[in-house]
Amino acid sequence: MSTRTPVLDAAETPDAPQPPAGQQWQRLHPRMIVVSVSWLVGPAVPLLGAILVARDLLNSHGLIVLGSYVVVAGVQAGHEWVRYRTTRFRITDSKVELHSGLFFRTDKSIPRDRVRSADLTANPVHRLFGLAAVKVGTGQHTARSEDDELVLDGISRDQALQFRALLLNRGGATHPDGTAVSPELPVPLARMRWSWARYAPLTVTTVAGVLAVVTGGSKLLDTLGLDLTDSGTARNVWDWLSSVPLALAVAAVAVVLLAVGVAGSLVAFAEAWYGYRLEREPEGSLHLVRGLLTSRSVSVAERRICGVELTRPLPLRLLSAARLNLLATGLGGHSARFSNPAQLMPAAPLDSAHQITADVLDLTSSPITQAALRGHPRPALRRRLVRGCLLAPAGAAALAGAGAGSGLLPWWTAVAAALLTAACGAPLARDAYRGLGHALHGDYLVVRQGTFVRRTVALRRERIVGWTGRQSYTQRRAGLCTLTATTAAGKGAVRIRDIGVAEGIAFAEATLPGLLAPFCETPAGTTHPLEDQVLRCVPEWRKEPCSKH
C-alpha cells in the first residue's frame, strides 16, 4: 500500500525505538547524484562539437545551449540530492518498507509474503559507478504509476544482491546447533549458444529496426538542414539507380535495407543476450542473467511459476525455432527499467525450447508443449476462410481503389490486390485452423492458436481462478464460443477461440471440477444459446468424464 504523511520516518525521529540489527534503515548510494548528471554529458559533447564546427561557440545560440545544459544539470543534481537525503528503505521480518519525499512523504509497505520476484538491472552508467536498480514484483499486471511499484534505483551492487537475497529468503540457513549450513551450488538449466544468433534476423524487430533507422536518420538530417543528395557519392548512387531497370533498383535498395536490418538485429541480440545464464537456485527460485551493456538479473520464486508460453512467429516456424516466455505472478507488468523480464530464452531451436520447458517446470515426462491437442469444429475453419478470402481481399481492394482514385496507382492494382490477398488468405486460413487446439495434460491446461505468431500456452490448472465465455453474433450462429481462463500470471487471461459450446463447457468443467456446477441449473424456458447448450451438455458429460479427454 502507499500512503502520504507529513511526518518523519523512524530513522529520523529522535525518540523512536531503533530496529534490531539487520533491519536498520538504509540510504541510496551518494554516487547516484553523479550518475543522474552524467546522462546529460553524452548528448552535450556531440552537440557542442557540432556548434564548434558549424559556428563560433561564443555567439548567442551557443551560449543559450550551454546555459540550458548548465541549468538542467544543476536542477537534476539538486533533485537527486533531495531524493538521496529523503529516501530510506529496509526489510523487516514481515514487510518491505520505503520512505521518500520532502514536502509530501510517501510511505510504501509491501508484505514479504506478497513479493513475487526481485529484478536487478544495471545500465552502462550504473555499472561504471558500481550501482544497480532493484524492482520488487508483487503480482500486478500493470503499474498505473510509480506509486504502484517499489523500485530502488541507485544502490550499490552488493547492496542490491543482499536486498534480493533477503527478499527471496536466501539469508543463509543454519543447523539446529546454530552452525551455518554450506550453501548449495545452483543447477544450470541453459547457457548462451552463439549459434542461436542465426535466428535473430527472423523477427519483426528486424523490419522495425530498419524503419526506425531510416525514419530517425531522415528526421535528424532534416533537423540539421543537411541534404545528402548534394554530395558526390550520393549523386553517383542516384544516377546509377536512375540508369538501371526499375526491378534492379528496387532489388538493390532492398538488399541494402536487409543488410542494415540483419546487422542491427545481430547487434541487438548480442547486447540483450550476452552472458545468458538460466539457473535453478537451491532456495527454490529461477535466476536469469543476461545483457552486455545493460546487465539484467531476474529471480522468480518457483512457487510463483504458473506455466510457460511458447511463441513461434511465421519465419521461426519455417526453421523449427521458437521463443519461450515464463508465466509467473509478478512478471505481467512492464516497466521502462526492465525489458521483457518474462522472456526465458532468445529465439532458439524448437528442441532446445522443449527441453528448457521440461527443466523449468521440473517435468520428468515429455514436455507439455509437445502434447497432442484436440482440434476445433469445422465452423471455426469456415470463419477463417471468410476472413481470409472475402473480408481481407475486400479491404485490400478498397485501399488500392482509393489510391487509384487519387491518381497514385493504376486502376488494375485494386484487382491485383484482391486476387493476391485471396490467394494468400486461403492457405493462411487453413494454417490458422490447423493451429487451433486444446488439451489437459496432467496438471496443465495446454492451448495453441495463431498463424502469423503461433502461441502454445501451458498453464497450471490450479492457477486458474475462473472462466469467462463469450459469443459474437456469428459465433452464436455457428455454435461456437470463446472461453477465457482467468489467471494472475502473464497477461491475466488464456483464451480458447472458436471452440464448440458443448465441448467448451465440458472442457472447463474438466479443468476445474465443480466450478461450473452452480451455473448448470438454469430456469426453464431459457432461450439464451449458451445457457441452452449448458443444460444439454454438462449432465451428459458427467456420465463419462474421461472418455473425451
N, C-alpha and C positions, 0 to 999 in steps of 0.2 A: 504494500500500500504506500501511498505518498501523501504526506501532509505538509502544510506550511505553517511554521510558528515563528514569531519574532524573538525567540529566546535562544540562549547559548546552549551548545551541547554539553554532555557530561564532562568532556575533556577540558572545557573552558570554564566550568562552574567551580569556583574555589571550594565550596563545601560539599561537592558531590563525592560519593564514595568512588574510589579508583577501582577499575575492573581488575580481576586477577591476572597473573602472568599468562601470556599467550592470547589475551583478549584486550590488549591495550589499543587505544585509538591510534591510527596511523595516518600519515600525510602522504600526498603525492610527492614525487621527486622534484626538487627545485630545478633540475635541468629541463623540465618541460617548458619553462619560460623561454629558454634559448631555442628549443625545438619549434615552438609556435612562431617565433620571429624568423627562423631560418627558412620557412616556407616562402617568405617574401624575397629572399635573396636570389633564388633560382630565376624567376621571371624578370627580376630587376637587372641582372647582369646583361642578358642579351638585348634588353630594351635600351639600356643606357649605351651599350655598344653601338646599337643602330643609330642612336641620337648623335653619338660622336662621329660616326661615319657620314651620316646624312647632313648634319649641320653643326654649327657651333654649340657646345654644351651650355654656354652662358647666355643663350637667348631666352626669351620668355617661355617657350614651350619646354625647354629643358629644365628650367627652374620649377615650372609647375609640376612636371612629372617627378622630379627629385623631391620636391617638397611634399607631394602627395604620399610618396613612399615613406618618408620620414614620419609623417603624421600617422599613417596606417600602422607602421611598425611600433610607434610609441603607444598607440591605443591597444594594439594586440598584446604587447608586453604588459601593459597595465592590467588588461583583462585577465591574462594568465596569472599574474602575481596575486590578484584578488582571489582567483579560483584556487590557487595554491594555499593561500592563507586561510581560506574559509572551508576547505574540503577536508573531511575526516571520514574514515571508514574502519570497520572492524568486523570480525567474525566471532560470534559467541557460540555457546553450545546449542542454541536453538534458532538463531537467525543471523542474517547478514544485514548490517546497518551502514547507511551512507548519509552523512550530513553535509550540506553545501549551501551556499548562498550568503549574500551580505545583507541586503535590505529585506529580502524575503527568504526566510530559512526553509529549505526543503529537506525533509527527513524521510528517507526511504528505508523500509524494513521488509525483508523477504524471509519467511521461514525456511530453514535449511532443508526441510523435507519437501519443499516445492522446487528446489533447484534441480533442473533437468540436465543442464550442460554448462560447461565453462570453456569459452572460446578465447584463445590468446592470439593476437596478431601484432606484427611489428613492421611498419613500413621502413624504407631505407633510412629516413632521418631518425626514426626511433632506434633502429639498430646501430646507427652511428654513435648515438649518445647512450646506448645500453638501456633503453626504455622499451615498454610494451604497453598494450591495452588489453583489458580483460572485459568480456561481456558475460554476464550471468543470464543464462536462459531459464525461463520459468514456464515454458509451455504455451505462451501466447502465439497465435498465428501471425498477427501483425501488431506492430507498435504504433499507436496513434501519435505519440510524441516521445520526446526524451524522458518525460516523467513516467512513462510506462515500462522503462527498462533500467537496469542497473549496469552502468558501464564505468570502469575505472580506466581513464585514458591519461597515461603519464606516470606510471610507476616503474620501478626498476625491474629488470627481467627476473632476477632472483626473487623479488617480492611477488611478482606475478605467478611464478611457478609455485611458490609456497601458498599463495592465495588459492590457486586452483586445486592443489593437493588437499588443502583443508576442506574445500567445498565438496570434493568427491570422496571424502573420508579416507584420505591417504596420509594421515598424520603419523603413521608408524605404530604397528601393533606391538604388544608386549605379552610375555608369558605370564602365567599366574604368579610366578615368583618375582615378577617385576622386571626381569631382564628383557632386553629388546629382541624382537624377532628379526632375523636376517631377511631383508626384502627379497622377494622373488623377482626374477627377470621377466619382462614382458614377452609374450609369444608373438612373433612376427606373422602377419597374415598376408601381406602384399608388399612388394618393393617396386621401385621405379624401373621400368624397362624402356630404354630409348627406342626400341623397335615400335612402340606404340605411337611414336610421333608421326608415322605414316598415315594415321587416321585423322590427325589434326586438321588438315585442309578440307576434309569431307563433312564439314559442319556449316550451319547457316552463318556462323561468325566470320567465315572467310569472305562471303559476299558482303556482309555488313561492314567488315573491315575495309574492303576496297571502296565501298560507297562513302564510308566515313573519311578515308584518306583523301579521296577526290573532292568531296564536298568541303571538308575543312581546309584543304590546300587552296582551292579556288577562292574561298572566303578570305583566307589570310592574304593571298596575293591581291585581291580586290581592295582589302582594307589598307594595305601598304601602298596601293597605287602602282603596282608592278604589272607589266604585261610581258609575259614570256615570249609572245609571238614576235616581239621586236628583236630578240636575239638571233644570231646567225644559225645556231643549231636548231632552234625551234622552227625557223623559217625553212630550213632544209628538210626537216621532217614533214612539215605541212606540204611542201611542194612534192615530196615523194608520195605521200598519201593521195594527193590530188591527181598524180600521173598514173597510178596503178588502178586496176579494176576495183570496183566497189567491194566485191566479196573479199579480195585480198586485203584491202584496207581494214575492213571490219575484223577479219581474222587476226591481223597484226595487232590491232588495238586490244582485241580480246585476249591474245596471248600475253601482252604486257600487263593487263589488269589481272589476269590469272596468276602471273608470276608474282606480282605485288601481293595478291591475296595469300598465296601459298607461303611466301616468305614471312608475311605478318602473322599468319596462323602458327608457323613453327616457332617464331619468337615468343608469341603469347603462350604457347604450350610449354616452352622451356621456363618462362618466368613463373607460370602458375604451378607447374608440377615438378620442378627441380627438387630433388631430395625427398620425393614422395615416399611415405612410410605409413603403413597401417598395422597397428598392433593391438593385441588384447592384453590389458594390464591385469595383474593378479588380483587387484582390488575389485574387479568386476566392472570394467569400463573399456570402451573402444577409444583409441588415441590415434589421431591422424595428423601428420605433419607434412607440409609441402610449402613451396614458394622459394624463389630465387632472390628477388629484390625485396618483396614483401613476404615475410615469413608468417605462415598461418599454422595454428595448432588448435585442434578441436578435440575435446574429450566429452564423451557421452556415456552416462551410466547405462549398462546393459539392461537394467530393469526398465529403462525408458524406451527401449527399442521396440517398435511395433511391426516392422517389416521392411521391405525394400521395393524399389521401383526400377525396373529395367527399361531403359529408353533406347530406341533404335530408329533414328532418322533414316529416311529412304536411302541416302548414299551409304550409310553404315550397314544397312541390311544387305546391300548388294555385295559387300565384302565380309559378311558374317562377323560384324563387330557391334558393340553396344557400349552404353554408359550406364553406371549404377549409382543410384541415389539411396540414401538411408531415410526411412520413415521413423521418426522418433519425436516424442513430445519435447518441445523446446527448440526444434530446428525448423519450424514452419515459417517464422518471420524473416524479414530481410532488413539488413542494416548496412549503411554505407561503409561501416568499418570492417564488415565481414562478408566476403563474396562467396556465394554458394557453399555454405557450411555443411549442407547435407550431401554433397557430392562425394561419393566414396572413392571413385577412381575416374581417370580420364577415359576417352574412347579407347577401347581395347578389344582384342579378340573375344568372341562370344564364349568360348570355353573358359577363358580367364574370368569373365564376369560371372558365369555359373559357379565356378569354384570359389570365388570370393563370397558369393551369396551363401553358399553352404557353410563357409568358415565363419562368416559374420553371425549368421543365425544359429550356428553350432548344430548343424544337422548332420546326422550320420547316414541318412539315406540320400537319394538323388536330389539335386537342387530343386526347390519348388518352382523356380522359373522355367523348368523343363517339364512340368506336369502336363498331362493330357487334359485338354479343356473341352467342354461341351459347347457345340455350336449353337447359333441362334436361328429362329424360324426364318422361312423363306421370305415373308413380308419385309424383313429387315434388308434383304438384298434388293427388293423392289424399290424401297425408299431411297437407297443409294444410287440405283440406276436412274431414277427420276432426277435426282440432283445432278448426277454427272453427265447425263445425256440430254437433258431438257433445260434445266434451270441454268447450269453453268454455260452452255453454248448460247442461250438467250442473252445472258448478261454480257458475254464476250462480244456477241454481235451488236448489242446496243452500244457498248463502248466504242467499238470500231466504227459503227454507223455515225456516232456523234463526231468522231474525228473526220470521217468522210464528209459529213455535212458542213463542217467548218473549213474544208479545203486542205486539211493537213495530211489526209490519207486518201488513196484512190477508193472508188466505190466497192471494188471487189474484195477489199480487206475485211469487210463485215462478213461476207460469205465464207472466206477462208478462215477467219477466226472461229466462226460457229462450227465448221467442219472439223477443224483441228481440235477444238475443245471437246467435241463429241467423240472423236476418235480416241482421245486420251481419257475421257471420262469413263467409258465402259470398262476398260481393264482396271482403272483405279477403283471404281465402284466394286468390282468383284474382289479385288485385293482387300479393300476395306471390310467387305463382308466375311472373307476368309479369316481376317484378323480378329473378328469378334469371338469371344469365348469366356467361359467362367467355370469354376470348379471349386470343390472343397478338397483340400489336400492336407490331411491330418489336422493340425491346429490352425491352418492358414486358409484364408479366402484368396483365391487367385483370379484376377480379372485381366483380360487383354483386349485392346481395341486400338484403332488408328491405322492410317496408311502412310501419310507423309511422315508422321512421327508415331511409330508403334510403341505403345507402353504396356508393359506387363507389371501389374502391381500384386505383390504378395503381402497381405495384411493379416496379422494375428487376430483370430476370431474374438478373443476375449477383450480386444481393444475397440471393438465396435460398440458404440453407445446407443445406436438407434438406426432405423431405416426410414427412408422417405421415398414414396412412389409418386411419379408424375406422368401425366399423359397429355400430349398435344392432341389437336383435333384429328390429324392424320394418324397418329398412333392409336387413338381410340377406334378408328375405322379399320385399322389393320390388326387390332387385338394385341398391341404391343404397349410397353411402358418403359420408363427409365427408373431404375432403382438406385438409390444413393445410400451408401453405408457411411454414416457419420462417425468420425473418429477425431481424436485430439492430435493426431500426427499429420505431418505433411501439410497439404492444402486443406485438411479438415474434412474431406469427402472423397469417396471412391465410387465412381458411377458405373453402372452396368446398363449400357444403352441398348434399346430396342430388343428387350427380352420379352418373351411371351408372358402375359399377365399371370396365368395359372402357374406356369413354371417359375416365374419370379417370386410369387408369394410362397410357393413351396420351398424354393431355394433360401429365401430369407428366414423362413421358419427352421429350416435345417441348420442354418448357420448359427442362429441363437434360439434354441428350442424354448418355447413358452413366451417369447417376446410378443408375438402377434396374436396370441390366444385371446386377449380381451377384445380384439377387433374382428374376430372371425364371426361372431354372432351379431348380425345386423337386423333391424326391424323388418318385418315382412313388407313387401311392396317396394323395396328399394330399387330404383331404376338406374343408379349410377353404374356405369360399365365396370369400373374397377372393383367396386364393392360386390357386384353381382358375381364376378369371377371369383372373388374370395370365398363366397358362400359355397361355390360348387367345387373348388379345387382343394382347399385345405383339408376338409374331412376325408376326402378320397386319398390324399397323400399320406395322411396319418396312419392309414392301414398298412402301408408298405414304405416306411420312412427311408429305407436304404436301397430300394430297388432302382431308383432313378439317379442316385448319386454314388 
